[in-house]
Amino acid sequence: MAKEGILMPEKLWESYANALIEVAPSKILGNLLRVNELPPAWRRLSSYPLPANRGFNNVDFVDFRFILKHPISAEEKPLENLTRFWNTTDRETKERFLKALEGAERKVAEELRSANSMEKFAKLWDNLVKRLQQEYENALYENNFNPTIAEELVHLPADPLVPDHDWLSRLDIYASLKSGEFKLLRFKLSPIQGFIGNARTERDLWAGSHMLSLLTYLAISVIWRKFGPNAIIFPHLRGQPFFEHELGTLNYEKRLLIGNMPNKVLVMVPGDTDVKKLEEEIENEIRGFLERLAKAAWEFYEVTEHLKVKRKNEEQSQPEKKEKFEDYKDSVRGYFSITVESIPVTSLNLNEIISDVLRKYLGAIPDGTESPIHSYSELFLLLDQATDFKSRDYVRPGEDGGFKCMLCGEHLAIGGNSPYPDVREKWANFVEYLHNNGIYDVKKGERLCLLCLAKRFYHRFYALWKEDYWIVHKSGEEIGKLVKDHFEGKYLDRMSFRSVSEVAIAKPTEKAIELKETNKLYITDPDGKSRPVSWADVYDEVLAELGIEGGKRHSFGGVKSPDIRALIDKLATALLIPFGRLAPNSEVFYIENLRDLKSLAKAYGTDENDSRLRGVSVDAIRSLVEELSKIIGEPPKYYAILKMDGDNMGKVISGTEAVKTLEEYAHSSVSNAVPRINRPVTPTVHIGITRSLSNFAVNAVPLLSDSHGAELLYAGGDDVFALVPANEAVSLVFELQKTFREDWEEFEPLQGKTRSMSAGLLFLYYKEPLYSAVRRVNEMEHLAKESGRNALAVGYLKHSGSYYRVSLNWGVFGKPLQNLLEELGNEEGGLSNRIIYEIAEGIEVWPNEPKAIINLLKYEMGRHSNYEKDEKSQQRVFKRLAEFLWVARNVRVKLSKEDLERSGFRGDKTLRDLVNRFNELIQSVVVDDPEREGVSDEYQEVENGLNELFKGRESSLWIFKLEEKLTAAAPSGKAPGIAGIVLRKQLRGAAHLLKILKEMGVGL
């Protein structure tokens, strides 16, 4: 029996169908014609519910422009077809139009109402946008109306006078509210970074991120099956690949490969929900699956039978000590903190509110339209904090002492409580057994805990899960057997992601680019476009020649094509034994791995005594690789890791950052009746934002990553993690943040121009340990955020150990930087590369004042230029100087206490205060803020400022603006010297950036 006010699950779809009929476009538009009223509960969900005497009654809806406003940036999206129809037809035609719409809506609502299970309802809900548009198109066509209006109708604003979200976003909340009182519920899974970062291979990285996504989704599945998919605010489920996979409606399997679930979930649940019981169900689901996955790994690898010490003859009569799964399972079940917290949605009193934005907002809500929903932004932040606090209190189960896992270093390795000689022998025997059976998931010398063994097994589990979602509920023994049967006699699925060396060799060499430009050697792709040959293409061809899954034939052209084709065929023959008996491995293209059999074996994680390498001719492989290198250059050894994250999401929700005033979100016809105060986010707007995050992660990120040859490992909401060919890394990261900041993609919002992303980009050698690389790229992302957000921090870790890093405004990437890169290294008519190194290494001894520094930089530009000495040479030098200064202007730097001490400042406390004050001033001049349109300099302003300087006039260059600000904060006479320190740091950063881009082959 249902409790009063709470809808039992079997009634939820009926309630949703009824809600749709009450508030669909026929009713919203009918309300404008005064033929019907909208429910008061619907109107109260507006970001600013205008009373009739201040809005509705004062607007002429006969001549009205329909628009949708971006939920964050307030950028308009016109509904042109609907506007044109509405303003050119009489009332009778409009009423006939509404009748046609109502018929379409009732047909869809009846489908929803007839759902006989939560799963059937979920399928209908997931497809609701398409079904509505289809029925609208049919109804409009049959009644002689323009069917193109249908697309605009499914995106019609819920409130045409405050159009900051569409009616379907509000419908999800409205339908949930019909159950009466409700709570906001938050789920959190942790830890995240540590679990993903415990990785030695790219497959470890992928497995960690994908496992986390699946674990989060298991929690989501429990929730939506109880409360409906519309109850989940974040992440938005419509079109979500994991959701559609569970429903059996996914039409493109590859979309499952990338983990795109965040580790936090936000839900709206009925007020009497037993949260403790729900938390237990979620815990059982997640911990149970982890145990089953670990058990499947244990069974597949036959740990009990083969992870043991081989007994000598005299020991045969003694009982054999075998490892038991039960001794280790608690470390897997208990690894993650699983937190569920809730807060009732009630109206907050003004004196209870912390946020000034919300206090002003609630004070401005018209009498009679108040709703608990208007306190949402602060309730959400309180809930988020409570969830984080509760999550930190989690204590993992204790473990016995012994030798730890070599991957995570946290848990006892399986068998690790034995004496070290026994541990070493157990694992050596175990790995030998696996390798002898063609399983290379564990390398020689490794010992793993049960959780990391499950992570290594996960890609095998995934091969079955992508075909059948419901394998997650099978027993560990069943999964283990199914996986064993699936891979019996097969190579391990190569899947679609590549190793770091495969990513590195996708970059064309300079030789290959030159051959393509001279039409001597190139590849013509199926789209008819030609491009340089890369070592990745050679790898594809070798695999295809050997009949290995993942191989690909290419269409070579040019006079060199017969030569390279012949060499590839010979190389495939030479690689038949290692690729056939062990596994394909692109590291065999690197000469250092071909010195002898020992070097080759090491690249495979084995040794030269491995019987499977018998008969391999390392000399033959090396000779062929050298011959190929003479044609297309040596295979590249550097690649990039990319990590991105959206900035200040919490502040967007609270309304303190990146959002506009209520007046700006209102329709122009009523903007004078709406207060000019910031709008906190309501749940309806929050759904619009989470839909845009889902659109970015599920659609935009994979598409852009594919177009740049990247291996995308994770894309969840506003987070991105990928491996990228070195030459493509900068253009990819730039396009990702640019797309993130777009306002509209058709009628779907992205995050908008007032939002921003920060990113870390690390270039590194292919042999650098991944766990170290992940740590460093996290540091890069942190540097970007610490430098003021809306930034890219670039790191370059050389094989020699040298490390360069620089934080930048996104605006640096454009034509001036591209011109400078093209001129650098052009010995016949450009700039010598030597200028980069002179600035990077010698700038500390340059003068202290900005004017002197710029004049010296001009001199060095002239000294290192290779331009013909004619009347245009000075113009060219001036152009390069302006371009170099433009790059420097976009480098973010901070002063340190030591910088001030070297400038003669004294006093610890005084210095700390001055450093903070000076850095605030530097940020105010250098950092691009997406909320302040037009604050950034344009390149032309740098040219103008230089002309002013050289003509003896007051210069408008950024560094002199900073000097002026510093004059008010620094002791007398100190400002020019402090500005000079800043400029020298920026010039060094610019030199480092140019060095990185040149050496990595980035042309922008």
N, C-alpha and C positions, 0 to 999 in steps of 0.2 A: 504494500500500500504506500503510495507516495505521501511524503510529508506535505503539509500545507505550504503552498508557495514554491515548492521545488518540483521541477519536472522530472519524472522518471525518464531514463534514456529512450525507452520505446516511444515516448511522446515528443522527443526533441525535434525530430524532422517535421512533425506536424506543426509545432510551434514556429519553426523557422519558415515553413511555407506560408503560414498565416501572416507572419511578420513581413514577408516579402510582398504579399498582396496589399498590406496596409500602407507601405511606404515606397513602392516601386515608382519609376518615372511617370507613369500615368497619374499617380496620386500627387507627386511633387509638382508636375506641370498643371494638373487639375486644380491644385491649391492656388496657383498663380491666376487661374481664371475664376477663382472663388466658387468652383463647383463642388469642392470637398474640403474638409479640414484634415490636417495631419495630426497624428497623436501627440499630445503634450510631451510624453516621454521621448518621442523622436526629436521634437524641437529643442528640448533641453540638452540634447547631445551636441548642439551646435557649439563651436568655439566661443561664440558670443550670441546667445539667443535673444535676438532683438524683439522687444514687445511690438505689437501691431502698430501702436501709435507713433513709434519711432522708426519703423522700417516698412513693413508690408503695406500699410495703408498709404504710405507716401510715395510709393514707387509705381510708375506707369509701366505695367508689364505688357502693354501693347507694342511698344517699341523698346525692346530689351535685348541686351547683348549677353548671351550665355558664355560664361568662361569657367575654367577650372584653375585654381591657383595652386602653385606648388606648396606642399605642406611645410616646407622650411623656408625656401627663398622667396616665396610669394610671386614667382614669375608666372605670368598668365599663359594659359593654353586655351585659345579660342575654340569654341564649339561652333564652327562657322556654318555648317549645314543646318543645324538646328536653329541657329539665330536667323538665318536667311528665311527658313520656312516660317518661323514664328512671326516675323515682322512683315511678311508679305501675304498672309492669309487671314481670312475673316474668322469670327468666333465659331461659326458653324463648322468650318473646315477643321479648326483646331479640335473641336469636340469629337468630330469623326476620327481624327488622328488619335486622340486619347482612347477612343473605343477600340481602335486597332491594337494599340499598345496593351491595353488591359487584357485583350484576348490572348496575346502572346504570353503575358505574365501569368495568367491563370493556367495556361498549358504547362509552363515550367513548374509553377507551384504545385500542380497536381502530381507531377512526377516526383517532386520532393515529398509530398504528403504520403505517397504510396510506397515510399521506401519501407521495407519490412525489417531492416537491420541497420545498425550503426554503420557497418561497412558500406552498405548500399547508399546510405545517405552521404557518406564521405566521398564516394565516387561521384555522386551527383553534385555535391558542393564543389569538388575539385574542378569539375567541368562547367560550373555555373556560368562563367563569363561567356564561354563559347556558345552554350545552349541559349542563353538569353539573346545574344547577338544574332544567332541563327534564326530564332523565332521572330525577333523584331524585323529582320530582313524579309522573312517570308510574309509577315503580316503587312508590312509597309508596301511590299511589291504587289500583293493581292488587292490592296486598297488604293493603288495608284499614287502612292507617296514615294518620295525619294528613299530608296533602301540604304543609301550611304549614311543616313542619319542614325542607323542602328548602332554603329560603333560609338558614336557620341552619347547615345542613350545609356549604354552600359557604364559609361564614365561620367554620367551626369552628376554635378555636385549635389550632395545631400541637402545643402542649403544654398540656393542660388544667390542669396544676399551675403553669405559668408562662405564662399566656395573653396575652402582650404582642404577639402577631402571629398571623395566621391561617395555615392549612396551605398555601394556595396561594402565599402570599408565600415560605414556606420551600421549597415544591416547586421554584420556579425556581432557588434556590441549590443545593438538594440534587441536582437533575438535572445542573447544571453540575459539581458536585463529583465526580460519578461518573466524570468523565474523568481523575481523578487530580490531580496538582499543578496549581495555577493561579496566575494573576497578576491583580492589579487593574490596569486600564488606564484612563488619563485622556486625554480629548481636550479641547482648548481652542482657541477661535477668538477672535481679537482684532485690532484694537480694536473696542469696542462703542459706548460713549457718543459718541465723536467721530464715528463713521460715521453714527449715527442723528441726532445733533445738527446735522450739516451739512444744514440744511433751510431752505427759504424758504416752503414751503407744507405744509399738512397731508398732502398726498399724498407729499411728500418724506419726512416723518416715518414715515408708514405703510410706504412702499417700503423705507426703510432697515431698519426693524425686521423686516419680512416677509422681505426678502432674507437677513438674518442667520439667521432661523429656517430658511429653506430650505437655506442653506449648511450649517448644523449638521445638518439632517436628511439631507443627502446623505452626510455622514460616517457618521451612524447607519445609513443604508441599507447602506453597504459593510460595516459591522460585523455587523448582524443577519443578513445574507445569508451570512456566514461562520460565525457562532457561535450563531445562533438569537436570536429576540427576547427570550427569557427571560434571556439573558446580560447584558442592559442593565439596570443597577440604576437609573441616573438619566440621562435622564428615563424614567419608566415608560411603556411603549409601548401597553399594552392600552387601547383606546378613544381613542388619540391620533389626531386628524384627519389629520395628514400621513401617518402610518403607514397608516391605513385608506384614504387616497386612493391611495397606491402599490399597495395590495392590491386596489383596485377594489371595496371594500366600504363606502365612506362613504355614508351615507344622507341627509346634509344638507350640501349644498355650502357654505352660508354659514359653516359652522364653520371652513372653510379661510381665511377672510378675515383672521383675527387671528393674527399670529405668536405662537406660544406655546412655542417651543423655546428653552431656555437656551443659553448659549454654551459650556457645559461638559458633558461626557458621562462617565459612569462605567460601566465594563464589567468583567465577569469573563471572562477568556479562559484557554484551556489554557496550562500552564506552558511549553510549547515553542513558543509563538506567536512568529513572526518579527516583532517589533514594528517594526523599521526598514522592512521590506517593507510592512507594513500602513500605516505612516505615509505611505509613498510612494503607495500606492493611494488613500488618503484625499486627499492633496495633489493628485494628478492629477484626482480626481473634482471637487474644489472649484475648483481653478484652471482646469480645463478648462471647467467650466460657466460660470465668470465670463467666460472668453474668448469662449465661444459667445454668451452674453447680450450682451456688448459688441459682438460682430460683428453680431448681429441688429439691435441699435440702429443701428449704423453703416449697415447695408443699408437698414433701414426709413426712416431719415431722409435717406438718399442723401447722406451727408456728402461723399464724394469728388466728386460731381457739382456740389454746390451750396455748399459752404463754401469759397469762393474769391473772389478779387478779379476783378471784371468788367474784362476787358481793353479798352483803348481801340483805336480803329481802327488807329493806327500800331503797335500791339503785337501785332496778329493773327498776324504771321508768327513771333513768338517762341514757344518751347515753353511750354506752360501748366504751372505748378507745382500739382500736385494733392496733397491730403492723403492719406496712406497709413495704413491701419489698423495695419499692422505697426510703424509708428513709435511707437505709443502702447499697444499691447496689454500690454507688460511691466508698465506701471504698474497695470494692472487685475489681471493674473495674480499680481503680487507684492505687492498691497496688504495682504492679511491675513496675520497670523502664524498658522500652522496647527501646533499642537503636539500630539504624541502621546508620552506617557511611561508607564512601567509600573513595578510593584514586585512581586516575588514575595511571595505570602502564606505566611509562615513564622511559627513561634512565636518571639516575642521573649523574650530572657532578662530577668529583672527588672532587672538592672543596666543594660540598654540602653534602658529605657523612660523617657521624659521625663514623661509624665502620671502624677500621683499617683493619679488616679482609676483608670487602667488597672492600675497596679502593685498597688493594693489588690484590684482585681477579679481579676486573674490569680492573686494569692496566695490568693484565696478559692475558686477553682474546685476542686471535689472531685477527689481523685486518681483517675486512670483515665478522666476525662472531658475532659481538656484537648484542645484542637484549635487549629491555627493560626488558625482563624476568630476565636478570642477576642481576637487581637491586632489585629483589623480596624480599630478606631477610630484607633489611632496610625498604622498603615500607611496608612490613607486620608489622614490629615493630612500625613504625610511625602510622599505622592504628590502631593497638591495643591500643596504648597510647591515640589516639584521641577518640576512642570508650569509654575507661575508663573515660576520662575527661568528655565527654558528659553525660555519665551515672550518674556521681556524681551530675550533675546539676539538676537532676529530683526532683521535689517537689510533694509530694502526696497531694491529695485533703484534705482540712480541715475537721474536725469532731466536732460535738457538745461535750461539756463536759459531764461528767457523770461517771458511774462505768464501768471500763474497763473489757475486756475479761480476764478470768482467765488462759487461755492457752497461749496467746501471750503477753498479757499486753500492747498491742499497740493500739487496736481499742476499740471503744465503744461497750460494750456488747449489744446484742439485748434487748431492753427495759431498757437499762442502764441509760437513762436520767430521769427515774422516781425516787421518793424517795426510799431510801434503803429498807425499809420494803416491798414496792411494788415490787422492783426488786427481792428480795429474794423469795417472795410469787409467783411471776410469774414463776420463774424458777423452784421452787419446784412443782408447779402444772404441768408445762410442762414436767418435768422429770418423774413425777408420771404417766402422761398420756402415755409417751413413754414406760415406763417399764411395765405398765399394758397391753400394746399391744405387748410385747415381743421384744421391741427395746431398746438395751442397749448401744447405741452409745454415750450417754451423761450420766455421772454418777451423783448421788445425790451430791448436793453442788456445782456443776459446773455451770458457766454461760459463754457463748461463744459469740464472734462476728460472723458476717455472714461469714467471710472468714474461720474461724476455724470450723464453723458448716459445711461449704462446704467440708473442709478437712476431717471431721468425716464421711461425707456422701460418700466420694470419693470411698471407697472400694465397696460400693453398685453400684455406677456408673460403676466401673471397671468390675463387674460381667457381665454387659451387653456389655461394650465396647470390652471386649476380644472376644465376639462372633460377634460383628458388629462394625467395626471401625466408620462407618458413623453416629453413634449415636451422635458424637460430634457436628453435624450440626443441630440436632433436637432442638426444642424450649425447654425451661426449663420446661414448663408445660408437654410437651410430655415425656421428660426424667423422670420427677417425677412420672408420671402415669405408665410408663413402669417399673420403679424400684419397685413401689408399687405392680404391678401385678406379677412381678418376685418373690418377696419375700413373697407374700401372703400365709400364712399357712406354711412357710418354716422356718427352722433354717437359720440363716445367714451363708452363705458359709464360711467354716472354712479356705478356701484358703490354700496355701501351707506354709505360714510362721507361726512360733510359737511365743508364748509369751516368755518373758524373763525367766519365771519360767520353761517353757517347755524346753527351751535351757539349763538351769541350770541342770535339772534332767536327761539330756541325758548323763551326765558324770557318768560312773560306779563307785560305791563306792569301797573302799578297800576290804570290805567283799565280794562284788560281784565278784571282780577280783580273790580273794582267792578261792571262790567256783568254779569258772570256771577252775582255775589252778589245782584244785583237782578233777575235773570232777563231782562235786556234784550238780552243777546247771549251766546251760548255755543255750544259744539260738543258734540254727543252722539256718543260713540265707539261702535263696534260692540258693546262690552260693556254698553251702556246707560248708562254713566256720563257725566255732563256735566263740562265743564272750560272755562276761559277760552280765548278765541281768541288765538293768538300770530301774530307775523309769519311764523313758519315755516309756519303753516297757509295764510297768504296765498300764500307761495312755492309750496307744494304745489299750490294751486288754479291759480295762473298756469301752472305746468308742465303740469298736466292739461288746461287749456283750450287750450294750444298743442300738445298731443299729444306732449309730450317725455317720454322715459322717466324714471321716478322721480316723476312727478306723482301727485297723490292728491286725490280729492274728499272733502269733509267735509260732515257734516250740521249746518248752522247752525240755531240756534233763537233766539227772542226777537224783540222788536219791531224791533230794529236789523238783523236778518238780511237783509231785502231791500236795505237801503242798502249793506251791506258786499258783498253778492253782486254788485250792480250795479257798484260801484267796482272790484272784482276783475276783472270781465269787461272793463271799459274799460282797466284796467292791463295785462291780458294783450295786448290789441290794441296798446297803446303800446309794449310790450316785444317785439313780434313780430320786429322787425329785429335788435336786439342779441342776443336769445336764439336766434333762428333762424340768423343768419349767423355769429355768433361762438360764444357758449355761454351757458347759464344762469348767472347771477351774482347772488347775493342782496345784494351790496354796492350794487346800484342802489337799494336801499330807504333808503340813508343820504343825507340832503340834501346833505352836503358833496361827494358824488360826482355831484350833479345840478346844480351851479352853471352849467355850460355843457358843450359837447361835449368840450372838453379834459379836464374832470374825469371825465366818463363814460369816455372813452377810456383815461385813466390807470388807472381801476379794472379795465380789461381788459388792462392791460399793453401798450397800443398808443398811438397818437396820433390827433389829430383829423383827420389826413389819410387815415386808413385808409378805403379805398373801401367797406368793408363797413358802415360807420356812416352812409353816405349815406342820407338820408331819415328818420333818427331825429329825433323831436321830444323834446328833453330837457325843454322847458317842459311838454309834456303829461305826461310821466312824473312830473316834480316836482310838478305840480299834483295829480295823482291820489294820489301818496304823501302829500302834505300833507293831503288830504281824509281818507284812511284814518287818518292820525295823529290827526286830530281825534276820531275814534271810538275807536280802540284804543290811542292813545298812540304816541309815537315808538319806532321799533325799538331794542331794547337793543343796546349797543355793547360790553359786557363779557362775557367768558366765563371759564372756569377751565381750567387744566391740572393734572392730577393725576398724581403719581408716587408709587408705594408700593413698599416692600420689606420682606420679613420680617427679623426681628432675630436675629443670633447663630446662624445655621445651623451654622457650624463648631463652636461650643461645644455645640450639641445633639448633634452626632455624637460629640464627644469625651466627652460625659457630664458636662461641667463646668457646664452651665447648662440650665435648663428641663426637666430630667428628674428622675425620682424614684429612690428607692432600689430595689434588687432586691426587698426585702421588700414594697414597695408594688406591684410588678408581679406578685408571686406570688399564687396563690389563697390565700384565708384559711385553708384546711385545712392548708397547709404553710408559712405565713408565719413561724412560729417556727423553721423549719429553714433559712431563707434569711437571709444576712447583711444587715445594715442599711448597705449601702454603695452608692454611686452606680453605676448601670449604664451603661457605655459602649454605644454603638450597635453592633450586629452587622449583617452584611449583610441578614439576614432582616428585622430591624427597619427598616433603612434603606429597603428596598423598601416596607415599610408607610408610611414617611414620604413617600417619593417618589410613591407612589400617591395619598396625600392631597393633595400639592402639585399633581399632575396634575388631580385632581378639582376642586380650587379654581380652577385656571387655565382648564380646558377647559369646566367646567360653571357654577360659581358666579359667576365674574367676568363672563362675557358676559350671563348672565341678569340680574344686578343692574344692569349697565351699561345694558342695554336698558330696564329698568324706570324708569331715571332719565334717559332721553334722551341718554345719553353716547355719544360716538364712541370706542370702544375701539380703540386702535392697537397695543397689545401686552399680552399676559398670559402670562408664562412662569414657571411654578412660583410663587414668592412675589413676583414683580415685576409691577407693573401700571402702564400709561401710558395716559392717556385725556384727551380734551377733553370738557368738561361744561358744560351750561347753568349760569349763575351761581347760580340759585336752587336747583339740585339738587345742587351740588357737595359741600356739607358732609354732607348726608344720605347721599349715595353713599359717600363716603370712610369715614364712620362705619360703615355697614352692611357694607362690604367687610372692615374690620378685625374687626368683630364676628363675621362669618361665618368668617373665617380662624381665629379663636380658639375656634370651637365644637368640641366633642369629636367628636360623631357626626352623620352624616347617614344615617339608617337604619343600615346596617352598614358604611358607608364612613367611615373616620376623616377628619376635617379636622385642623388643626394642634393644637388643644387649648388649654385655658385657661391653660397655663403658657407658651405662645408669645405673641409680639406682633409687630405691624407698626409701622413708622414711615413717615410720609408727608409729602410736600410738596404744598401746594395753593396755586396762584398765580392770583389774579384779575387780568385784564389787558385792555387795550383791543384791539379786533380788528385794528388796524393795526400793533401792536407786532411787529417782525420775529420770526419764529419761532425763529431761531437764538439770539436774545437771550432769548426766553421759555424755551426749553429749558434754557439755562444757569442762569437764575434758579430754575426749579423744581428743578433738581438741587441748587442751593444750599439751597433750602427743605428738601428731603429730608435733606441733610447736617446742617442745623441741628437737625432733629428727632432725628437719631441722636446728634449731639454733646450735646444737652441731656439725654441719659440714656436714649434709645430709648423705645419704646412711646409715641410722641408724634406729634402733628400740628403741623407748622409751616405757618402761613398767611401768604402774602404778598399785598400789594395794590399793584399798580403802576398809578398813575393816568396818564391821558393827559397831564396837566400835568407829569409827571415825579416827583411825590411818591411815596414808597415806604414802606409800613408792613409790618412783619412781627412775628409773635408765635408762640412755641412753647407747646404746650398738652398737658395730660393729656387722654386720650380721655374721661375721666369728666366733663369740663366740659359735654358735650352731654347735656342732659336737661331736665326740667321747669323747674328754676329759671332756666336761661338762656332758655328759651322764654318764660316769664312776663315776664322782664325785657325781652326784645325786643318783646313785645306792648305793654308799658306805655310804652316809649320812643316819643316822637313823638305820644303821645295827649294832645293839648292840652286836651281837655275833662275828663279824669279819669285822668291818668297822669303820666309824667315828660317834661320837656322834653328834646329831643335835645341841648340846649346843655350839659348836664352832661357828656356824653361829651367834648366839645371842651375844656371847662374842665379836666377831669382830664388829658387827653392833653397839653394845651399849658401848663398852669400848675402841675403837681404838683411841679415842681422847687423851688418856693418854699414848699412845705408844710413843716410841722414835721418833725423828724428821728425822733421816737420813735413807736412803733406806736400807743400809746393816744391820743396827740394826733392822729395821722393819722386814726384811725377816728372820733374825735369830730368832726373837721372834715368828714370824708366824710358823716357823719350830718347835719351842719348843711347841707351842700351838697345833699344829697338832699331835705331839707325845703324848701330855698329854690327848688329847681327842680321841685318837685312841683306838680301841678295838681289835687290832691284837695280836695274840699270840706272846709272846716275844721270837722270834727265829731269825735266821740270815736274814730271808726275811722281817722281820717287818720294818727294817729301809728302805729297798727298797720301801715298800708299802707307808710308811710315805712320802718318797721323791716323790713318784708318785702323791700322793694326794696334796702335796705342789705345785708341778709343775702345776697340773691341776687347783688348786685354783688361782695361779698366772696367768695362761693363761686366766681364766675368768676375773680377775682383769685387765689384760693388754688390754682387749677389752671393758672395761667400759670407757665411755667418761665423763670427768669432766672438770670443769673450776675453775680457781682461782677467788676469790673476793677481793675487797679492804680490807675487814675485815681480810681475811687470811693473807694478807701482813702486816697489822697493828699488828696482833698478833705475827708476826715474826720480829717486830722491825722496819719496814719501816715507813717513815713519809713523809708528803707533799702531798696535795690533787692532784695537777696536775701531779706530778711525779708518784704518785701511780696509777692514771688512765692510764697513758702511760705505766707503767710497767705491770699492769694487762693485758692490751691489747696485749703487746708484749709477755708476758709469755704464754698467752692463744693461741696465734698464734703458738708458739713453741710446746705447748702441742698437738695442732691439727696436726702439721706436723709429730709428732711421733706416735700418737695414732689412728688418723682417717684413715680409709680405703678409698682410692680414687680409684674408678673403672677405671679411665683413666691411673693410674700408675700401670701397671701390676707388680706383684712381690714386691710391696712396703710393704705389710703386713708381720708381723712375722708369722711363722708357729709354731705349738705347740712344735715341736722338738727343735726349737731355744730357747724356755724357759727352757727346760731340759738342753740343752747345757750351757746356761747362768748360771743356778744354779750350775752345776758341776764346771764351771770355778770359780764361787764365793766361793764355799766351799773348793776349792783347792788353794785358795789364789791368783788366777790369775785375770787379768782384765776381768770383766764380760760383755758379749754382750747383757744382758737383756735390754729391752726397757727403763726401768727407768734410767739406767746409760747412755744410749744414750741421754735421755732428760736432765739429769744432766750436761752432757758435753755441750749441746746447751745452757743451762741456765747459765753456767759459763761465756760465752761470753756476756750475756745480763744483768746478775745480779751483784750487788756490790760484792766486794771481800768476799769470804767465805760464801755467802748466798745461793749458788746454791744447796748444799746438803739438806739444810733445806726446800727449796721450792720444790725440787723433792720429799722429804719425805711427804710434805703436799699432793702432787698429789697422791702418792702411797697410803696414808691412805684413801683418798677419793675413790680411785679405789677399795681398799679392802672392804670398807664399801658398795660401790655399788655392788660388787660381792656377799657380804653376803646378801644384800637385794634381789638380783636376786635369789639366791639359796633359800631363805626363801619363796619367792613368788612361785617359781616353785614347791617346796616341798608341800606347803600348798594347792596349786591348783591341785596337782596330775599330774603335767606335767612330763612325762618321756622322752620326745624327741624321 
